[in-house]
Amino acid sequence: MEAFSSFFDSQNRRSWSYDSLKNFRQISPAVQNHLKRVYLTLCCVLVASAFGAYLHMLWNIGGLLTTLGCFGSMIWLLSTPPYQQSSKRLSLLFLSAVLQGASVGPLIKVAIDVDPSILITAFVGTAVAFVCFSLAAMLARRREYLYLGGLLSSALSILMWLQFASSIFGGSASVFKFELYFGLLIFVGYMVVDTQEIIEKAHLGDMDYVKHSLTLFTDFVAVFVRILIIMLKNSADKKEKKKKRRN
């Protein structure tokens, strides 16, 4: 799902003029209400994603088909005009979340088999990071972190090319570890940038809470998956060290 997350992140980036970047007005009540709606929808979407992971546990449905279905439903959602057929767009959003959860289901199943506490810790850690960085973006001066957008986009491009090269030529464990931590750093940064970008779009009249929820959802999943993989890898390394000590 990394390529799909990168695709939708790139679709949600916009360039800002120098004059708009100098504007640091406070968040208006209308934008605050919009943010409440976005985060409430995001919470519901995360529940739908957890349901998708649960369906994988029951019927082992997660795989290539659910990944392609998630990709297709997201494209369908983004191609549907905003402020029209709101119920349809919400249904597509929840469908994307369920399919995304099913696609991540195999990784979640591995975490549960190894140690269920790893899954809980990864989710709580992601949630805490998401809340902290989102609040940092809201409390900071308006557009202060939008300057990071170009840097993060360049870093994301480097990560994609690195993953492409690794898939063709093969990569060592150190390269894989670098990709994990580098990708985690990038998407944590996008949490901040996307939050401020959503605020600016809302100030400019774009109150498409469905699309904005999708943006934050892809960021959340990207961070969660990387944290979970890192914790699983660390757990495996600890077990190997214990075995070596015993031998």
C-alpha positions in Angstrom: 0.0 0.0 0.0 3.0 2.3 0.2 2.8 3.2 -3.5 -0.9 3.9 -3.2 -0.4 6.1 -0.2 2.3 8.0 -2.0 0.0 8.4 -5.0 -2.8 9.9 -3.0 -0.4 12.1 -1.1 0.9 13.5 -4.3 -2.6 14.1 -5.5 -3.4 16.2 -2.5 -0.4 18.6 -2.7 -0.9 22.1 -4.0 1.4 25.0 -4.6 0.9 28.2 -2.6 1.8 31.7 -3.7 4.2 33.8 -1.7 1.5 36.2 -0.6 -0.7 33.4 0.8 2.3 32.0 2.7 2.7 35.4 4.5 -0.9 35.3 5.7 -1.1 34.0 9.3 -4.7 34.7 10.3 -6.2 32.7 13.1 -8.4 29.7 12.5 -12.0 30.9 12.0 -15.0 29.3 13.8 -16.2 27.9 10.4 -12.8 26.2 9.9 -12.8 24.9 13.4 -16.2 23.3 12.8 -14.9 21.8 9.6 -11.9 20.3 11.4 -14.2 18.8 14.0 -16.2 17.2 11.2 -13.0 15.9 9.5 -11.6 14.3 12.7 -15.0 12.8 13.6 -15.1 11.2 10.1 -11.5 10.1 10.5 -12.4 8.3 13.7 -15.3 6.5 12.0 -13.0 5.6 9.1 -10.4 4.1 11.5 -13.2 1.9 13.0 -14.1 0.8 9.5 -10.5 0.0 8.8 -10.3 -2.1 12.0 -13.4 -3.9 10.9 -11.7 -4.7 7.5 -8.7 -6.2 9.4 -11.2 -8.2 11.5 -12.8 -9.6 8.3 -9.3 -10.7 7.2 -8.9 -12.6 10.5 -12.2 -14.4 9.9 -12.0 -15.2 6.2 -8.4 -14.4 5.1 -9.6 -11.9 2.5 -6.6 -9.5 2.6 -4.4 -9.6 -0.5 -3.9 -8.2 -4.0 -7.6 -8.0 -4.7 -8.4 -5.9 -1.6 -5.4 -3.7 -2.4 -6.6 -3.1 -5.9 -10.2 -2.6 -4.7 -8.9 0.0 -2.2 -7.0 1.8 -4.9 -10.0 1.8 -7.2 -12.5 3.0 -4.6 -10.1 5.9 -3.7 -9.9 6.9 -7.3 -13.7 6.7 -7.6 -14.0 8.9 -4.5 -11.6 11.5 -5.7 -13.2 11.6 -9.2 -16.7 12.2 -7.7 -17.5 16.0 -7.5 -17.6 17.4 -3.9 -20.8 18.6 -2.4 -22.7 16.2 -4.6 -23.9 12.7 -3.7 -22.4 13.1 -0.2 -23.8 9.7 0.9 -22.1 8.1 -2.1 -18.7 9.7 -1.3 -19.0 8.7 2.3 -19.8 5.1 1.3 -16.7 5.0 -1.0 -14.6 6.4 1.9 -15.7 3.7 4.3 -15.3 1.0 1.6 -11.8 2.2 1.0 -11.1 2.0 4.7 -12.5 -1.5 5.0 -10.4 -2.7 2.0 -7.4 -0.9 3.4 -7.8 -2.6 6.7 -8.2 -6.0 5.0 -5.0 -5.3 3.0 -3.1 -4.5 6.2 -4.7 -7.6 7.8 -1.9 -10.0 7.1 0.6 -7.8 8.9 -1.7 -7.4 11.8 -2.2 -11.1 12.0 1.5 -11.6 12.2 1.7 -9.1 15.0 -1.0 -10.8 16.9 0.7 -14.2 16.5 4.0 -12.8 17.7 2.8 -10.6 20.5 -0.6 -8.8 20.7 0.9 -6.1 22.8 3.0 -5.0 19.8 -0.2 -4.2 17.9 -1.7 -2.2 20.7 1.5 -0.3 21.3 1.9 0.5 17.6 -1.6 1.8 17.4 -1.4 3.9 20.5 2.0 5.2 19.5 0.6 6.2 16.1 -2.5 7.8 17.6 -0.4 9.8 20.1 2.0 11.0 17.4 -1.0 11.9 15.1 -2.6 13.9 17.9 0.6 15.7 18.9 1.7 16.7 15.4 -1.9 17.7 14.4 -2.1 19.9 17.4 1.3 21.4 16.7 0.1 22.2 13.2 -3.1 23.8 14.5 -1.4 25.9 17.3 1.4 27.0 15.1 1.2 30.2 12.9 -0.9 29.6 9.8 1.1 28.1 6.9 4.2 27.9 9.0 4.8 24.3 8.1 3.7 24.4 4.5 7.3 25.3 3.6 8.1 21.6 4.5 5.8 20.4 1.7 8.4 20.7 -1.1 11.1 19.0 1.0 8.8 16.2 2.0 7.7 15.7 -1.7 11.4 15.4 -2.7 12.1 13.0 0.1 9.0 10.9 -0.9 10.3 10.7 -4.5 13.7 9.5 -3.2 12.0 6.9 -1.1 9.9 5.6 -4.0 12.9 5.3 -6.3 14.8 3.6 -3.5 12.0 1.0 -3.1 11.8 0.6 -6.8 15.6 -0.1 -7.0 15.4 -2.5 -4.1 12.6 -4.5 -5.7 14.6 -4.9 -8.9 18.2 -5.3 -7.7 17.4 -6.5 -4.2 18.2 -4.8 -1.0 20.1 -5.6 2.2 18.7 -5.5 5.7 20.3 -2.1 6.4 18.6 -0.6 3.3 15.3 -2.0 4.3 15.7 -0.5 7.8 16.7 2.8 6.3 13.5 2.8 4.1 11.4 2.1 7.2 12.8 4.9 9.3 13.1 7.3 6.5 9.5 6.6 5.4 8.3 7.0 8.9 10.0 10.4 9.2 8.4 11.5 5.9 4.8 10.6 6.8 5.1 12.0 10.2 6.0 15.3 8.5 3.1 14.9 6.2 0.8 14.8 9.2 1.8 18.3 10.0 1.8 19.6 6.5 -1.5 18.0 5.5 -3.2 19.4 8.7 -2.1 22.9 7.8 -3.0 22.5 4.2 -6.5 21.3 5.1 -6.9 24.4 7.3 -5.8 26.6 4.4 -8.1 24.9 1.9 -11.0 25.4 4.4 -10.2 29.1 4.7 -10.3 29.3 0.9 -13.8 27.7 0.9 -12.9 24.0 0.3 -15.0 22.2 3.0 -14.7 18.8 1.4 -14.4 16.9 4.7 -14.6 13.5 3.0 -11.4 14.1 0.9 -9.6 15.7 3.8 -10.4 12.7 6.0 -9.0 10.5 3.3 -5.8 12.5 3.3 -5.3 12.1 7.0 -6.3 8.5 6.9 -3.6 7.6 4.4 -1.1 9.4 6.6 -2.2 7.5 9.7 -2.1 4.1 8.0 1.4 4.9 6.5 2.8 5.7 9.9 1.0 2.8 11.7 2.3 0.2 9.2 5.9 1.4 9.6 5.8 1.6 13.3 4.3 -1.9 13.4 7.0 -3.3 11.1 9.7 -1.7 13.1 8.4 -3.1 16.4 8.1 -6.6 14.9 11.6 -6.4 13.6 12.9 -5.3 16.9 11.0 -8.1 18.6 12.5 -10.6 16.2 16.0 -9.2 16.8 15.6 -9.5 20.6 14.6 -13.2 20.2 17.6 -13.9 18.0 19.9 -12.4 20.6 18.4 -14.4 23.4 18.8 -17.6 21.4 22.5 -16.8 20.7 23.1 -16.1 24.4 21.5 -19.5 25.3 23.6 -21.3 22.8 
